[in-house]
Amino acid sequence: MTNTRRSILKTAVAALAFGAISTGAFAADVTLRMHQFLPAQANVPKNILDVWAKKVEADSDGRIAIQHFPSMQLGGKPPQLIDQAIDGVADIIWTVAGYTPGRFPRAEVFELPFTMTNAEAVSRSYWELAEETMMDQDFKDFKVLGLWVHGPGLIHSKKPIESVADLNGVKLRAPTRVTNGMFSSLGATPVGMPVPAVPEALSKGVIDATVIPWEVTGALKVNELVGNHTMFGDETLYTTTFIFAMNKDRWNALPDDLKAVIDANSGADFSAFAGKQMQSDDAPSHKQAMERGNNIITLGPDQVAEWKTAAQPTTDAWIAEMDEKGMDGTALYNRAIELIAKNSGS
């Protein structure tokens, strides 16, 4: 083979290789825009959403590309995310169900005080209850990809909080309608806001305390803004429900084989993974708070019992409200507890 022919052959092979790379990297059949409210480096975007996106891209052999827009880069505010998925402003969104209060009432059952065991089991239970009661009701306007909860919610405060009485007059940010109602009944003054607003609100004195899981305190630098953290031993005061959803028109327009790829990476197992990952991401920020010398308050069983008794009216009121709306709150609550027990292995 002459040098000229070798050169031509090498050029042709290189061109074919570049074409294959270009096709895989730049010419996906479908590009989906994923929108959410946290910075890209926060735990959920980094350890859950991006993991999901990369798996979908790989399993589709590059035919699906996911563009990730963190920190509300496509515009709007966090409470608008679910409508962005419905209206097609974004193709995929991740949001807090409670950012639109009362819109997803059945999901609230998992946010009731002292209901959660661990995030993996409760997230799987959330998906299973949604399949039974929510997909054609609360979630009918979008394609649900994942439903999960975070790890144990706790109180982060400027002044120590141990007893329920310590909440009196405390301006406290809570994430959802259920948690705001609970803390109001316990004597606090709830101040509603999406979680990205918490650092500024703490630094300016708009709030004295916030309730969030450990995992997001690092990204929000909450450990630097408050010195006290109240934990509830082996119990969980509350958790928050999340929705990972896709625009229905974009879903319906996909070919069946690409729908199958997304479905294989969504659902109960993915929801359980997401919950487990969020709870496992609690550890680094918890450790950081201890290393800073912050006051970690771990309530004993008798103290937790006081909080349980004080919080029970929140559960009772929610059940009664659902009953009034024709949703059979008692059945929803009992079924949620039954699923959680099953998935917790108890």
C-alpha positions in Angstrom: 0.0 0.0 0.0 1.4 3.4 -1.0 1.9 6.2 1.5 -0.8 8.2 -0.4 -3.3 5.3 -0.1 -2.4 4.8 3.6 -3.0 8.5 4.2 -6.3 8.5 2.4 -7.4 5.4 4.4 -6.4 6.9 7.7 -8.3 10.1 6.8 -11.4 8.1 5.9 -11.3 6.0 9.1 -10.8 9.2 11.2 -13.7 10.8 9.5 -15.9 7.8 10.1 -14.8 7.7 13.8 -15.5 11.4 14.2 -18.8 11.0 12.5 -19.8 8.2 15.0 -18.7 10.3 17.9 -20.5 13.3 16.6 -23.7 11.3 16.1 -23.5 9.9 19.6 -22.6 13.2 21.3 -24.4 15.8 19.3 -27.2 14.2 17.3 -29.5 12.6 19.8 -33.0 11.7 18.5 -34.6 13.4 21.5 -33.3 16.2 23.8 -35.1 16.7 27.0 -34.7 19.8 29.3 -34.6 18.9 33.0 -35.4 21.8 35.3 -35.1 22.1 39.1 -34.5 24.6 41.9 -31.2 23.6 43.6 -27.6 24.4 42.5 -26.0 21.8 40.3 -23.5 20.8 43.0 -26.2 20.1 45.6 -26.8 16.4 46.6 -30.0 15.7 44.8 -29.0 17.1 41.4 -25.5 15.6 41.7 -26.3 12.2 43.2 -29.8 11.5 41.9 -31.0 13.6 38.9 -27.7 13.5 37.0 -27.3 9.8 37.8 -30.7 9.2 36.3 -30.0 11.3 33.3 -26.7 9.7 32.5 -28.2 6.2 32.9 -31.1 7.1 30.5 -28.6 8.5 28.0 -26.4 5.5 28.1 -29.3 3.0 28.0 -30.7 4.8 24.9 -27.3 4.5 23.2 -27.2 8.3 23.0 -30.6 8.7 21.3 -31.9 10.6 24.4 -29.9 13.6 25.6 -30.8 15.3 28.9 -30.0 19.0 29.4 -29.9 19.9 33.1 -31.0 23.4 34.1 -30.4 23.8 37.8 -31.3 26.8 40.0 -34.4 27.7 38.0 -32.3 28.7 34.9 -35.3 28.3 32.6 -37.0 31.0 34.6 -39.9 31.2 37.1 -39.9 30.3 40.8 -39.9 26.8 42.4 -43.6 26.7 43.0 -44.1 27.1 39.2 -42.1 24.0 38.4 -45.1 21.5 38.2 -46.9 23.8 35.8 -43.8 24.1 33.7 -43.9 20.4 33.3 -47.6 20.5 32.4 -47.3 23.4 30.0 -44.0 22.3 28.4 -41.8 25.1 29.6 -39.6 22.2 30.7 -39.7 18.6 29.6 -38.8 17.1 33.0 -38.9 18.7 36.5 -38.1 17.9 40.1 -40.1 19.7 42.7 -41.5 19.6 46.2 -45.1 18.5 46.1 -46.0 21.0 48.9 -44.7 24.0 46.9 -48.3 24.1 45.5 -50.2 23.7 48.8 -53.2 21.4 48.7 -52.7 20.5 45.1 -51.5 16.9 45.8 -53.4 16.1 49.0 -52.9 12.4 49.0 -49.1 12.7 48.9 -49.4 14.7 52.2 -50.1 11.5 54.1 -46.3 10.7 54.1 -45.5 14.2 55.6 -47.6 13.7 58.7 -45.7 13.8 61.9 -43.8 10.7 63.1 -45.0 8.7 60.1 -41.6 8.1 58.4 -39.3 5.2 59.2 -36.6 5.5 56.6 -36.5 7.3 53.3 -36.0 4.2 51.2 -39.0 2.4 52.6 -41.2 5.4 52.6 -40.3 6.4 49.1 -41.2 2.9 47.8 -44.5 3.2 49.8 -45.2 6.6 48.3 -44.8 5.2 44.8 -47.0 2.2 45.6 -49.8 4.3 47.2 -49.6 6.7 44.2 -50.2 3.7 41.8 -53.2 2.8 43.9 -54.7 6.3 44.4 -52.9 9.2 42.8 -51.7 8.5 39.2 -55.2 9.1 37.7 -56.1 11.8 40.3 -53.5 14.1 41.8 -50.9 13.3 39.1 -53.1 12.9 36.0 -51.7 16.0 34.1 -48.1 14.7 33.8 -46.0 11.6 33.5 -44.6 10.6 36.9 -41.0 9.3 36.8 -40.2 9.2 40.5 -41.7 9.9 43.9 -39.6 10.0 47.0 -39.0 11.6 50.4 -35.9 12.9 52.2 -34.3 11.5 55.4 -35.4 12.5 58.9 -36.4 16.2 59.0 -35.0 18.1 62.0 -35.0 21.6 63.5 -32.1 23.9 62.9 -32.3 27.0 65.1 -30.5 30.0 66.4 -31.6 29.2 70.0 -31.8 25.7 71.4 -35.1 23.9 71.0 -35.8 20.9 73.2 -39.4 21.1 74.4 -42.5 22.0 72.4 -42.7 25.2 74.6 -39.3 26.3 73.1 -41.1 26.9 69.8 -43.3 29.7 71.2 -42.8 32.8 69.0 -40.1 31.2 66.9 -40.2 32.3 63.3 -39.7 29.1 61.5 -39.5 28.1 57.8 -41.3 24.8 57.1 -41.6 23.2 53.6 -45.2 22.2 53.1 -48.8 22.9 54.1 -48.8 19.9 56.5 -45.5 21.0 58.3 -46.6 24.6 58.4 -49.8 23.6 60.1 -48.0 21.3 62.5 -45.6 24.0 63.6 -48.3 26.6 63.9 -50.2 24.3 66.2 -47.0 23.7 68.3 -46.6 27.5 68.9 -44.2 28.6 66.2 -44.8 31.3 63.6 -44.4 29.5 60.2 -42.9 31.5 57.4 -43.3 29.8 54.0 -40.6 30.0 51.4 -38.8 27.6 48.9 -35.6 26.1 50.4 -33.2 28.2 48.3 -34.4 31.3 50.1 -33.5 29.9 53.6 -29.9 31.2 53.9 -30.8 34.8 53.2 -33.9 34.6 55.5 -31.7 33.2 58.3 -29.0 35.8 57.8 -31.4 38.7 57.7 -33.4 37.5 60.7 -36.6 36.9 58.7 -36.6 33.5 60.3 -35.1 32.1 63.5 -35.1 28.5 62.5 -35.8 26.1 59.7 -36.7 22.5 59.3 -34.8 20.6 56.6 -32.9 17.3 56.5 -29.1 17.3 57.1 -28.3 16.6 53.4 -29.2 20.0 52.1 -27.7 22.0 55.0 -24.3 21.8 53.4 -25.3 23.4 50.1 -27.3 26.1 51.9 -24.5 26.7 54.6 -27.2 26.4 57.3 -24.6 24.9 59.7 -22.8 28.3 59.5 -26.0 30.4 60.1 -27.4 28.5 63.1 -25.7 26.8 66.1 -28.4 24.4 67.2 -29.8 21.2 65.6 -32.7 19.2 67.2 -32.9 15.6 66.4 -35.6 13.1 67.5 -33.7 10.0 68.3 -34.9 7.0 66.4 -38.1 8.8 65.4 -38.7 11.2 62.6 -40.6 14.5 63.2 -41.5 14.9 59.5 -40.4 14.4 55.9 -41.2 16.1 52.6 -42.6 14.5 49.4 -41.0 15.2 46.0 -42.2 14.7 42.5 -40.0 14.0 39.5 -42.3 14.4 36.4 -42.3 14.7 32.6 -44.5 16.6 30.2 -47.2 14.3 28.8 -46.9 15.5 25.2 -43.2 14.9 25.2 -43.7 11.5 26.7 -46.5 10.6 24.2 -44.3 11.7 21.3 -41.5 9.3 22.2 -41.1 6.0 20.2 -42.0 3.0 22.3 -38.4 1.8 22.6 -37.3 5.1 24.2 -40.4 5.1 26.4 -39.2 1.7 27.6 -35.7 3.1 28.4 -37.2 5.9 30.6 -39.7 3.5 32.2 -36.9 1.0 33.1 -35.1 3.8 34.9 -38.2 5.2 36.7 -40.8 3.9 39.1 -40.7 2.2 42.4 -37.0 1.0 42.4 -35.8 4.4 41.3 -37.9 6.2 43.9 -36.5 3.9 46.6 -33.0 4.6 45.4 -33.6 8.3 45.4 -34.9 8.3 49.0 -32.1 6.1 50.2 -29.5 8.3 48.5 -31.0 11.5 50.1 -30.8 9.9 53.5 -27.3 8.7 53.0 -26.3 12.2 52.0 -27.3 13.4 55.5 -24.0 12.1 57.1 -21.5 14.6 55.7 -23.4 17.7 56.7 -24.2 16.1 60.1 -20.5 15.5 60.6 -19.7 19.1 59.5 -22.0 20.5 62.1 -20.3 18.4 64.8 -16.8 19.4 63.6 -17.9 23.1 63.8 -18.9 22.5 67.5 -22.5 23.2 66.9 -25.0 22.1 69.5 -26.5 18.8 68.4 -29.6 18.1 70.6 -30.8 14.5 70.5 -34.1 14.2 72.3 -34.7 11.1 74.5 -37.8 8.9 74.4 -39.7 10.9 77.0 -39.0 14.1 75.2 -40.0 12.6 71.9 -43.2 11.4 73.5 -44.1 15.0 74.4 -43.7 16.0 70.8 -45.7 13.1 69.5 -48.6 13.9 71.7 -48.5 17.6 70.7 -48.3 16.7 67.0 -51.1 14.1 67.0 -53.8 16.8 66.3 -52.1 17.6 63.0 -52.7 14.0 61.9 -56.2 14.0 63.2 -57.0 17.2 61.4 -55.6 16.0 58.1 -57.6 12.8 58.2 -60.8 14.8 58.9 -60.0 17.2 56.1 -59.5 14.4 53.6 -62.7 12.8 54.8 -64.6 16.0 54.2 -63.2 16.1 50.6 -64.4 12.6 50.0 -60.9 11.1 49.9 -61.3 8.8 53.0 -58.5 10.1 55.0 -58.6 7.2 57.5 -58.1 4.6 54.6 -55.3 6.7 53.1 -53.5 7.0 56.4 -54.0 3.3 57.3 -52.8 2.2 53.9 -49.7 4.4 54.0 -48.8 3.0 57.5 -49.4 -0.6 56.2 -47.1 0.0 53.1 -44.4 1.6 55.2 -44.5 -1.3 57.7 -44.2 -3.8 54.8 -41.4 -1.9 53.1 -39.6 -1.3 56.3 -39.6 -5.1 57.0 -41.7 -4.7 60.1 
